[in-house]
Amino acid sequence: MSKEKRRHRRLPTTIVADIYSGETLELNGKGCVFDLSNSGIAFETNFKLDEKKPFFMRLNIPMEVMCEIIRTEEKDGIYRYGVKFSKLKMSDAVKLKKIVLED
């Protein structure tokens, strides 16, 4: 069995998120978060994001974070993204750490 290479523990979840443009804060649509950690998330949505542009997510925890895409997959019109948090308020970092560690 290989050793886990991730620095932060991953928590499987199903959280709904609103996804906004990082520049105009215009609502692009919704996504479903299926994996959460202290440093990033993985989610699915039915629209394509520009991998070069940061975007803003409002998680139904509630929590709001600026994100950058680090991995993309597409299958049958569903896009799956792995993202890292680029800006995280201290209060949200504490909240996220508590959520991840409680499971």
HELIX and SHEET records of a PDB file:
HELIX    1   1 MET A   90  GLU A  102  1                                  13    
SHEET    1   A 7 LEU A  11  SER A  21  0                                        
SHEET    2   A 7 LEU A  27  LEU A  36 -1                                        
SHEET    3   A 7 GLY A  40  THR A  45 -1                                        
SHEET    4   A 7 ILE A  78  LYS A  87 -1                                        
SHEET    5   A 7 MET A  63  LYS A  75 -1                                        
SHEET    6   A 7 PHE A  55  LEU A  59 -1                                        
SHEET    7   A 7 LEU A  11  SER A  21 -1                                        
END                                                                             
